[in-house]
Structures are given as C-alpha cells and as structure tokens.
Amino acid sequence: MACEHDGYREIVTRYDRVAGLLTYYWRCESCGVLLQQADRLPYRPRFAPLPQARYFSRRPGAAAP
C-alpha cells in the first residue's frame, strides 16, 4: 500500500555549496518522501578562528582525549 502522507511531517535541509543556498523541505516521516519546499535562504559559512586560539597538530597514532 502506498503512503498517503497524512501522518507526521518533519523539516529537513539540503545545502547547495555551489549556489550557496540552504533549502528547507517538508518530509513525510512514514516514507521519507520530500513533499514540499518550505523556504530557501542564501548561506555561505564563514570560519574565522580567534587570533589567540592555539591549534595543536596531533601526532600520528595519538588517541583523541
């Protein structure tokens, strides 16, 4: 029997790195099909580490704490 998509729904996102676009979709929780686009936002992540932060390189084979 095919899903009628009348149950619960959730919002999921997809990111298009080339276009710099974050898209939100409604998805059926029962079958996982994307039902409808909810919103689109331009988004380009930026990372600017603090100048006072120190980053240590790990030794090969060292276990993470």
MIMI-688169 format. One record per atom (N, C-alpha, C, O): residue number from 1; residue in one letter; atom name; x, y, z. Coordinates in pm, 1 decimal, always signed. Example, Ala and Ser with C-alpha at 12.3 -4.5 7.8 and 13.67 -1.06 7.14 Angstrom:
// residues 2
@num 1, residuo A, atomo N, c1 +1319.0, c2 -569.0, c3 +780.0
@num 1, residuo A, atomo CA, c1 +1230.0, c2 -450.0, c3 +780.0
@num 1, residuo A, atomo C, c1 +1320.0, c2 -330.0, c3 +780.0
@num 1, residuo A, atomo O, c1 +1423.6, c2 -331.9, c3 +846.5
@num 2, residuo S, atomo N, c1 +1285.0, c2 -225.0, c3 +708.0
@num 2, residuo S, atomo CA, c1 +1367.0, c2 -106.0, c3 +714.0
@num 2, residuo S, atomo C, c1 +1290.0, c2 +3.0, c3 +787.0
@num 2, residuo S, atomo O, c1 +1340.9, c2 +113.8, c3 +803.9
This chain:
// residues 65
@num 1, residuo M, atomo N, c1 +84.5, c2 -119.5, c3 +0.0
@num 1, residuo M, atomo CA, c1 +0.0, c2 +0.0, c3 +0.0
@num 1, residuo M, atomo C, c1 +87.9, c2 +124.4, c3 +0.0
@num 1, residuo M, atomo O, c1 +182.9, c2 +133.4, c3 +77.7
@num 2, residuo A, atomo N, c1 +57.4, c2 +218.3, c3 -84.8
@num 2, residuo A, atomo CA, c1 +133.8, c2 +342.5, c3 -94.4
@num 2, residuo A, atomo C, c1 +102.5, c2 +434.5, c3 +24.1
@num 2, residuo A, atomo O, c1 -8.0, c2 +432.2, c3 +78.4
@num 3, residuo C, atomo N, c1 +199.8, c2 +513.8, c3 +62.4
@num 3, residuo C, atomo CA, c1 +182.8, c2 +609.0, c3 +172.8
@num 3, residuo C, atomo C, c1 +94.2, c2 +725.0, c3 +126.5
@num 3, residuo C, atomo O, c1 +109.7, c2 +775.5, c3 +15.3
@num 4, residuo E, atomo N, c1 +3.1, c2 +765.7, c3 +211.4
@num 4, residuo E, atomo CA, c1 -85.8, c2 +877.6, c3 +176.8
@num 4, residuo E, atomo C, c1 -32.5, c2 +1010.3, c3 +230.4
@num 4, residuo E, atomo O, c1 -94.5, c2 +1114.3, c3 +208.5
@num 5, residuo H, atomo N, c1 +79.7, c2 +1008.8, c3 +299.1
@num 5, residuo H, atomo CA, c1 +144.6, c2 +1128.8, c3 +354.3
@num 5, residuo H, atomo C, c1 +51.1, c2 +1208.0, c3 +445.8
@num 5, residuo H, atomo O, c1 +58.8, c2 +1330.8, c3 +449.9
@num 6, residuo D, atomo N, c1 -36.2, c2 +1140.2, c3 +518.6
@num 6, residuo D, atomo CA, c1 -128.1, c2 +1211.4, c3 +607.4
@num 6, residuo D, atomo C, c1 -85.8, c2 +1201.5, c3 +754.2
@num 6, residuo D, atomo O, c1 -160.8, c2 +1241.0, c3 +843.5
@num 7, residuo G, atomo N, c1 +34.3, c2 +1148.7, c3 +778.6
@num 7, residuo G, atomo CA, c1 +84.3, c2 +1137.8, c3 +915.3
@num 7, residuo G, atomo C, c1 +170.7, c2 +1257.7, c3 +953.0
@num 7, residuo G, atomo O, c1 +152.5, c2 +1368.5, c3 +902.5
@num 8, residuo Y, atomo N, c1 +263.4, c2 +1232.7, c3 +1041.5
@num 8, residuo Y, atomo CA, c1 +352.8, c2 +1338.4, c3 +1086.7
@num 8, residuo Y, atomo C, c1 +450.4, c2 +1377.2, c3 +977.4
@num 8, residuo Y, atomo O, c1 +484.9, c2 +1297.1, c3 +890.6
@num 9, residuo R, atomo N, c1 +494.4, c2 +1503.0, c3 +983.9
@num 9, residuo R, atomo CA, c1 +593.0, c2 +1554.8, c3 +889.8
@num 9, residuo R, atomo C, c1 +705.9, c2 +1618.7, c3 +967.4
@num 9, residuo R, atomo O, c1 +689.3, c2 +1661.4, c3 +1081.7
@num 10, residuo E, atomo N, c1 +820.6, c2 +1624.2, c3 +903.2
@num 10, residuo E, atomo CA, c1 +936.4, c2 +1689.0, c3 +964.5
@num 10, residuo E, atomo C, c1 +999.5, c2 +1780.6, c3 +861.0
@num 10, residuo E, atomo O, c1 +972.0, c2 +1768.6, c3 +741.6
@num 11, residuo I, atomo N, c1 +1084.0, c2 +1872.2, c3 +906.9
@num 11, residuo I, atomo CA, c1 +1154.7, c2 +1961.2, c3 +815.1
@num 11, residuo I, atomo C, c1 +1299.6, c2 +1914.7, c3 +807.1
@num 11, residuo I, atomo O, c1 +1364.2, c2 +1891.5, c3 +909.2
@num 12, residuo V, atomo N, c1 +1349.5, c2 +1901.4, c3 +685.4
@num 12, residuo V, atomo CA, c1 +1488.5, c2 +1864.5, c3 +659.8
@num 12, residuo V, atomo C, c1 +1550.8, c2 +1971.8, c3 +572.1
@num 12, residuo V, atomo O, c1 +1480.2, c2 +2049.2, c3 +507.4
@num 13, residuo T, atomo N, c1 +1683.7, c2 +1976.1, c3 +570.3
@num 13, residuo T, atomo CA, c1 +1753.4, c2 +2077.4, c3 +491.8
@num 13, residuo T, atomo C, c1 +1847.7, c2 +2013.1, c3 +392.1
@num 13, residuo T, atomo O, c1 +1895.1, c2 +1901.1, c3 +411.1
@num 14, residuo R, atomo N, c1 +1873.2, c2 +2085.9, c3 +287.0
@num 14, residuo R, atomo CA, c1 +1973.0, c2 +2049.9, c3 +187.6
@num 14, residuo R, atomo C, c1 +2055.1, c2 +2174.7, c3 +161.1
@num 14, residuo R, atomo O, c1 +2000.4, c2 +2284.8, c3 +154.2
@num 15, residuo Y, atomo N, c1 +2187.2, c2 +2158.4, c3 +146.1
@num 15, residuo Y, atomo CA, c1 +2274.5, c2 +2272.0, c3 +119.1
@num 15, residuo Y, atomo C, c1 +2340.7, c2 +2254.4, c3 -16.5
@num 15, residuo Y, atomo O, c1 +2402.9, c2 +2151.5, c3 -42.9
@num 16, residuo D, atomo N, c1 +2327.6, c2 +2354.1, c3 -101.8
@num 16, residuo D, atomo CA, c1 +2392.8, c2 +2356.7, c3 -231.5
@num 16, residuo D, atomo C, c1 +2515.9, c2 +2446.1, c3 -218.9
@num 16, residuo D, atomo O, c1 +2504.7, c2 +2568.6, c3 -215.5
@num 17, residuo R, atomo N, c1 +2633.5, c2 +2383.5, c3 -211.9
@num 17, residuo R, atomo CA, c1 +2757.1, c2 +2456.2, c3 -188.4
@num 17, residuo R, atomo C, c1 +2792.3, c2 +2548.6, c3 -304.7
@num 17, residuo R, atomo O, c1 +2843.3, c2 +2658.6, c3 -283.5
@num 18, residuo V, atomo N, c1 +2765.4, c2 +2504.8, c3 -426.3
@num 18, residuo V, atomo CA, c1 +2798.3, c2 +2585.4, c3 -544.0
@num 18, residuo V, atomo C, c1 +2714.0, c2 +2712.6, c3 -548.1
@num 18, residuo V, atomo O, c1 +2766.4, c2 +2821.6, c3 -571.2
@num 19, residuo A, atomo N, c1 +2584.3, c2 +2698.4, c3 -526.0
@num 19, residuo A, atomo CA, c1 +2494.3, c2 +2813.6, c3 -530.5
@num 19, residuo A, atomo C, c1 +2491.4, c2 +2890.8, c3 -398.1
@num 19, residuo A, atomo O, c1 +2443.3, c2 +3004.0, c3 -393.9
@num 20, residuo G, atomo N, c1 +2542.6, c2 +2830.4, c3 -289.8
@num 20, residuo G, atomo CA, c1 +2537.5, c2 +2895.0, c3 -159.0
@num 20, residuo G, atomo C, c1 +2394.6, c2 +2910.1, c3 -110.2
@num 20, residuo G, atomo O, c1 +2355.7, c2 +3016.6, c3 -62.2
@num 21, residuo L, atomo N, c1 +2315.8, c2 +2802.9, c3 -122.6
@num 21, residuo L, atomo CA, c1 +2174.1, c2 +2808.9, c3 -92.9
@num 21, residuo L, atomo C, c1 +2134.2, c2 +2696.7, c3 +2.9
@num 21, residuo L, atomo O, c1 +2163.7, c2 +2579.6, c3 -21.1
@num 22, residuo L, atomo N, c1 +2067.0, c2 +2734.1, c3 +111.2
@num 22, residuo L, atomo CA, c1 +2014.8, c2 +2639.2, c3 +209.1
@num 22, residuo L, atomo C, c1 +1864.9, c2 +2626.8, c3 +185.2
@num 22, residuo L, atomo O, c1 +1792.6, c2 +2726.3, c3 +190.8
@num 23, residuo T, atomo N, c1 +1817.8, c2 +2505.3, c3 +158.7
@num 23, residuo T, atomo CA, c1 +1677.5, c2 +2482.7, c3 +125.7
@num 23, residuo T, atomo C, c1 +1613.9, c2 +2393.0, c3 +231.3
@num 23, residuo T, atomo O, c1 +1669.5, c2 +2289.2, c3 +267.3
@num 24, residuo Y, atomo N, c1 +1497.0, c2 +2433.6, c3 +280.7
@num 24, residuo Y, atomo CA, c1 +1420.7, c2 +2357.8, c3 +379.8
@num 24, residuo Y, atomo C, c1 +1304.0, c2 +2289.2, c3 +309.2
@num 24, residuo Y, atomo O, c1 +1235.6, c2 +2350.2, c3 +227.0
@num 25, residuo Y, atomo N, c1 +1281.5, c2 +2160.7, c3 +342.4
@num 25, residuo Y, atomo CA, c1 +1173.4, c2 +2082.8, c3 +283.1
@num 25, residuo Y, atomo C, c1 +1089.2, c2 +2018.0, c3 +391.7
@num 25, residuo Y, atomo O, c1 +1139.1, c2 +1984.9, c3 +499.3
@num 26, residuo W, atomo N, c1 +958.8, c2 +2000.0, c3 +362.0
@num 26, residuo W, atomo CA, c1 +872.7, c2 +1915.4, c3 +443.2
@num 26, residuo W, atomo C, c1 +892.8, c2 +1773.1, c3 +395.3
@num 26, residuo W, atomo O, c1 +894.1, c2 +1747.7, c3 +274.8
@num 27, residuo R, atomo N, c1 +908.7, c2 +1678.7, c3 +489.2
@num 27, residuo R, atomo CA, c1 +927.0, c2 +1538.2, c3 +453.9
@num 27, residuo R, atomo C, c1 +830.7, c2 +1452.1, c3 +534.8
@num 27, residuo R, atomo O, c1 +809.8, c2 +1475.7, c3 +653.8
@num 28, residuo C, atomo N, c1 +773.0, c2 +1353.1, c3 +470.1
@num 28, residuo C, atomo CA, c1 +684.0, c2 +1257.7, c3 +536.2
@num 28, residuo C, atomo C, c1 +769.1, c2 +1167.2, c3 +625.8
@num 28, residuo C, atomo O, c1 +866.1, c2 +1107.1, c3 +579.5
@num 29, residuo E, atomo N, c1 +732.6, c2 +1157.7, c3 +754.0
@num 29, residuo E, atomo CA, c1 +809.2, c2 +1072.3, c3 +845.6
@num 29, residuo E, atomo C, c1 +785.6, c2 +924.5, c3 +819.9
@num 29, residuo E, atomo O, c1 +870.0, c2 +842.1, c3 +855.3
@num 30, residuo S, atomo N, c1 +674.0, c2 +889.2, c3 +759.8
@num 30, residuo S, atomo CA, c1 +643.7, c2 +748.1, c3 +735.3
@num 30, residuo S, atomo C, c1 +728.7, c2 +688.8, c3 +624.3
@num 30, residuo S, atomo O, c1 +787.2, c2 +581.8, c3 +640.8
@num 31, residuo C, atomo N, c1 +735.7, c2 +758.2, c3 +510.6
@num 31, residuo C, atomo CA, c1 +805.4, c2 +701.1, c3 +394.7
@num 31, residuo C, atomo C, c1 +930.8, c2 +777.4, c3 +354.6
@num 31, residuo C, atomo O, c1 +1009.7, c2 +726.4, c3 +275.0
@num 32, residuo G, atomo N, c1 +952.1, c2 +898.3, c3 +407.1
@num 32, residuo G, atomo CA, c1 +1073.6, c2 +973.5, c3 +378.2
@num 32, residuo G, atomo C, c1 +1071.8, c2 +1054.6, c3 +250.0
@num 32, residuo G, atomo O, c1 +1175.6, c2 +1107.8, c3 +210.4
@num 33, residuo V, atomo N, c1 +957.2, c2 +1065.9, c3 +183.5
@num 33, residuo V, atomo CA, c1 +947.7, c2 +1141.2, c3 +58.4
@num 33, residuo V, atomo C, c1 +944.6, c2 +1290.8, c3 +87.8
@num 33, residuo V, atomo O, c1 +875.7, c2 +1334.8, c3 +179.7
@num 34, residuo L, atomo N, c1 +1020.4, c2 +1370.1, c3 +8.7
@num 34, residuo L, atomo CA, c1 +1013.9, c2 +1515.3, c3 +19.8
@num 34, residuo L, atomo C, c1 +881.7, c2 +1561.2, c3 -39.7
@num 34, residuo L, atomo O, c1 +851.0, c2 +1531.1, c3 -155.0
@num 35, residuo L, atomo N, c1 +802.8, c2 +1634.9, c3 +39.8
@num 35, residuo L, atomo CA, c1 +668.6, c2 +1672.3, c3 -1.9
@num 35, residuo L, atomo C, c1 +662.3, c2 +1810.9, c3 -64.9
@num 35, residuo L, atomo O, c1 +599.7, c2 +1829.6, c3 -169.2
@num 36, residuo Q, atomo N, c1 +727.1, c2 +1907.6, c3 -1.5
@num 36, residuo Q, atomo CA, c1 +711.7, c2 +2045.0, c3 -46.3
@num 36, residuo Q, atomo C, c1 +829.2, c2 +2127.4, c3 +4.5
@num 36, residuo Q, atomo O, c1 +882.3, c2 +2101.0, c3 +112.4
@num 37, residuo Q, atomo N, c1 +869.0, c2 +2225.5, c3 -72.0
@num 37, residuo Q, atomo CA, c1 +974.7, c2 +2316.1, c3 -28.7
@num 37, residuo Q, atomo C, c1 +914.9, c2 +2417.5, c3 +68.0
@num 37, residuo Q, atomo O, c1 +811.9, c2 +2478.2, c3 +38.6
@num 38, residuo A, atomo N, c1 +978.7, c2 +2436.1, c3 +183.1
@num 38, residuo A, atomo CA, c1 +927.5, c2 +2528.4, c3 +283.9
@num 38, residuo A, atomo C, c1 +990.4, c2 +2667.0, c3 +271.0
@num 38, residuo A, atomo O, c1 +921.1, c2 +2767.9, c3 +283.8
@num 39, residuo D, atomo N, c1 +1122.7, c2 +2672.4, c3 +245.4
@num 39, residuo D, atomo CA, c1 +1191.3, c2 +2801.9, c3 +238.5
@num 39, residuo D, atomo C, c1 +1328.3, c2 +2783.6, c3 +175.5
@num 39, residuo D, atomo O, c1 +1381.3, c2 +2672.6, c3 +172.0
@num 40, residuo R, atomo N, c1 +1385.1, c2 +2891.4, c3 +126.3
@num 40, residuo R, atomo CA, c1 +1521.4, c2 +2892.7, c3 +71.1
@num 40, residuo R, atomo C, c1 +1593.0, c2 +3014.7, c3 +125.6
@num 40, residuo R, atomo O, c1 +1537.0, c2 +3124.3, c3 +127.8
@num 41, residuo L, atomo N, c1 +1717.5, c2 +2996.0, c3 +169.8
@num 41, residuo L, atomo CA, c1 +1795.8, c2 +3106.4, c3 +224.1
@num 41, residuo L, atomo C, c1 +1936.0, c2 +3106.4, c3 +164.4
@num 41, residuo L, atomo O, c1 +1999.3, c2 +3001.2, c3 +154.8
@num 42, residuo P, atomo N, c1 +1985.1, c2 +3223.7, c3 +124.1
@num 42, residuo P, atomo CA, c1 +2125.2, c2 +3229.9, c3 +82.7
@num 42, residuo P, atomo C, c1 +2213.4, c2 +3211.3, c3 +205.8
@num 42, residuo P, atomo O, c1 +2188.0, c2 +3272.3, c3 +309.7
@num 43, residuo Y, atomo N, c1 +2316.0, c2 +3128.1, c3 +195.3
@num 43, residuo Y, atomo CA, c1 +2401.3, c2 +3098.4, c3 +311.2
@num 43, residuo Y, atomo C, c1 +2540.6, c2 +3058.6, c3 +263.7
@num 43, residuo Y, atomo O, c1 +2555.3, c2 +2969.4, c3 +180.2
@num 44, residuo R, atomo N, c1 +2640.3, c2 +3123.7, c3 +316.3
@num 44, residuo R, atomo CA, c1 +2780.0, c2 +3088.7, c3 +293.4
@num 44, residuo R, atomo C, c1 +2847.8, c2 +3082.7, c3 +430.8
@num 44, residuo R, atomo O, c1 +2865.7, c2 +3186.4, c3 +494.6
@num 45, residuo P, atomo N, c1 +2885.3, c2 +2964.5, c3 +476.7
@num 45, residuo P, atomo CA, c1 +2950.8, c2 +2955.8, c3 +608.2
@num 45, residuo P, atomo C, c1 +3086.1, c2 +3025.3, c3 +606.3
@num 45, residuo P, atomo O, c1 +3158.1, c2 +3021.8, c3 +506.5
@num 46, residuo R, atomo N, c1 +3118.7, c2 +3087.5, c3 +716.7
@num 46, residuo R, atomo CA, c1 +3248.3, c2 +3154.3, c3 +732.4
@num 46, residuo R, atomo C, c1 +3311.8, c2 +3105.7, c3 +861.6
@num 46, residuo R, atomo O, c1 +3244.9, c2 +3091.3, c3 +963.9
@num 47, residuo F, atomo N, c1 +3440.7, c2 +3080.9, c3 +855.3
@num 47, residuo F, atomo CA, c1 +3513.5, c2 +3038.1, c3 +974.1
@num 47, residuo F, atomo C, c1 +3625.6, c2 +3137.2, c3 +997.6
@num 47, residuo F, atomo O, c1 +3714.1, c2 +3152.5, c3 +913.4
@num 48, residuo A, atomo N, c1 +3622.4, c2 +3203.8, c3 +1110.3
@num 48, residuo A, atomo CA, c1 +3726.4, c2 +3299.2, c3 +1146.4
@num 48, residuo A, atomo C, c1 +3774.5, c2 +3263.3, c3 +1286.6
@num 48, residuo A, atomo O, c1 +3714.3, c2 +3307.1, c3 +1384.7
@num 49, residuo P, atomo N, c1 +3881.8, c2 +3184.4, c3 +1298.3
@num 49, residuo P, atomo CA, c1 +3930.0, c2 +3146.7, c3 +1430.8
@num 49, residuo P, atomo C, c1 +3981.3, c2 +3268.2, c3 +1507.2
@num 49, residuo P, atomo O, c1 +4028.5, c2 +3366.0, c3 +1449.2
@num 50, residuo L, atomo N, c1 +3970.6, c2 +3258.6, c3 +1635.9
@num 50, residuo L, atomo CA, c1 +4021.0, c2 +3366.8, c3 +1720.4
@num 50, residuo L, atomo C, c1 +4172.7, c2 +3373.1, c3 +1711.0
@num 50, residuo L, atomo O, c1 +4238.4, c2 +3269.0, c3 +1709.5
@num 51, residuo P, atomo N, c1 +4229.5, c2 +3492.9, c3 +1704.6
@num 51, residuo P, atomo CA, c1 +4375.3, c2 +3503.0, c3 +1690.8
@num 51, residuo P, atomo C, c1 +4450.4, c2 +3447.8, c3 +1812.2
@num 51, residuo P, atomo O, c1 +4564.9, c2 +3404.5, c3 +1798.6
@num 52, residuo Q, atomo N, c1 +4388.4, c2 +3448.6, c3 +1930.4
@num 52, residuo Q, atomo CA, c1 +4456.7, c2 +3399.2, c3 +2049.1
@num 52, residuo Q, atomo C, c1 +4444.5, c2 +3247.7, c3 +2066.6
@num 52, residuo Q, atomo O, c1 +4509.6, c2 +3190.6, c3 +2154.1
@num 53, residuo A, atomo N, c1 +4362.5, c2 +3182.6, c3 +1985.1
@num 53, residuo A, atomo CA, c1 +4345.0, c2 +3038.2, c3 +1996.8
@num 53, residuo A, atomo C, c1 +4465.7, c2 +2966.3, c3 +1939.3
@num 53, residuo A, atomo O, c1 +4519.0, c2 +3004.9, c3 +1835.2
@num 54, residuo R, atomo N, c1 +4508.0, c2 +2861.3, c3 +2008.2
@num 54, residuo R, atomo CA, c1 +4620.4, c2 +2781.8, c3 +1960.3
@num 54, residuo R, atomo C, c1 +4568.7, c2 +2647.2, c3 +1914.3
@num 54, residuo R, atomo O, c1 +4489.1, c2 +2582.6, c3 +1982.5
@num 55, residuo Y, atomo N, c1 +4614.4, c2 +2606.8, c3 +1799.7
@num 55, residuo Y, atomo CA, c1 +4574.0, c2 +2479.0, c3 +1744.2
@num 55, residuo Y, atomo C, c1 +4695.5, c2 +2389.2, c3 +1737.6
@num 55, residuo Y, atomo O, c1 +4795.9, c2 +2422.6, c3 +1674.8
@num 56, residuo F, atomo N, c1 +4685.4, c2 +2276.0, c3 +1802.5
@num 56, residuo F, atomo CA, c1 +4795.3, c2 +2181.8, c3 +1806.5
@num 56, residuo F, atomo C, c1 +4770.7, c2 +2070.7, c3 +1706.3
@num 56, residuo F, atomo O, c1 +4659.0, c2 +2020.3, c3 +1695.2
@num 57, residuo S, atomo N, c1 +4873.2, c2 +2032.9, c3 +1634.2
@num 57, residuo S, atomo CA, c1 +4856.2, c2 +1920.0, c3 +1542.5
@num 57, residuo S, atomo C, c1 +4872.1, c2 +1790.9, c3 +1622.0
@num 57, residuo S, atomo O, c1 +4950.7, c2 +1784.0, c3 +1716.5
@num 58, residuo R, atomo N, c1 +4797.4, c2 +1690.5, c3 +1583.0
@num 58, residuo R, atomo CA, c1 +4804.6, c2 +1561.3, c3 +1650.7
@num 58, residuo R, atomo C, c1 +4919.0, c2 +1479.6, c3 +1594.5
@num 58, residuo R, atomo O, c1 +4951.1, c2 +1484.3, c3 +1475.7
@num 59, residuo R, atomo N, c1 +4978.9, c2 +1404.5, c3 +1685.2
@num 59, residuo R, atomo CA, c1 +5080.8, c2 +1310.0, c3 +1641.2
@num 59, residuo R, atomo C, c1 +5011.3, c2 +1192.1, c3 +1575.3
@num 59, residuo R, atomo O, c1 +4904.1, c2 +1152.0, c3 +1620.6
@num 60, residuo P, atomo N, c1 +5068.1, c2 +1135.7, c3 +1470.6
@num 60, residuo P, atomo CA, c1 +5005.8, c2 +1017.5, c3 +1409.5
@num 60, residuo P, atomo C, c1 +4992.6, c2 +905.3, c3 +1512.2
@num 60, residuo P, atomo O, c1 +5087.6, c2 +873.1, c3 +1583.5
@num 61, residuo G, atomo N, c1 +4873.9, c2 +846.9, c3 +1518.2
@num 61, residuo G, atomo CA, c1 +4850.3, c2 +736.8, c3 +1610.2
@num 61, residuo G, atomo C, c1 +4810.0, c2 +780.2, c3 +1750.2
@num 61, residuo G, atomo O, c1 +4779.6, c2 +695.0, c3 +1833.7
@num 62, residuo A, atomo N, c1 +4808.9, c2 +910.9, c3 +1778.8
@num 62, residuo A, atomo CA, c1 +4771.1, c2 +957.2, c3 +1911.8
@num 62, residuo A, atomo C, c1 +4620.1, c2 +949.3, c3 +1926.9
@num 62, residuo A, atomo O, c1 +4546.2, c2 +984.8, c3 +1835.1
@num 63, residuo A, atomo N, c1 +4574.8, c2 +903.3, c3 +2041.0
@num 63, residuo A, atomo CA, c1 +4431.6, c2 +890.3, c3 +2066.6
@num 63, residuo A, atomo C, c1 +4374.4, c2 +1026.7, c3 +2103.9
@num 63, residuo A, atomo O, c1 +4440.0, c2 +1107.0, c3 +2170.2
@num 64, residuo A, atomo N, c1 +4252.8, c2 +1051.2, c3 +2060.9
@num 64, residuo A, atomo CA, c1 +4184.4, c2 +1175.9, c3 +2095.6
@num 64, residuo A, atomo C, c1 +4138.4, c2 +1166.8, c3 +2240.5
@num 64, residuo A, atomo O, c1 +4096.3, c2 +1060.2, c3 +2285.3
@num 65, residuo P, atomo N, c1 +4146.1, c2 +1279.5, c3 +2315.9
@num 65, residuo P, atomo CA, c1 +4102.7, c2 +1276.5, c3 +2456.5
@num 65, residuo P, atomo C, c1 +3955.2, c2 +1262.6, c3 +2470.3
@num 65, residuo P, atomo O, c1 +3903.7, c2 +1258.6, c3 +2582.1
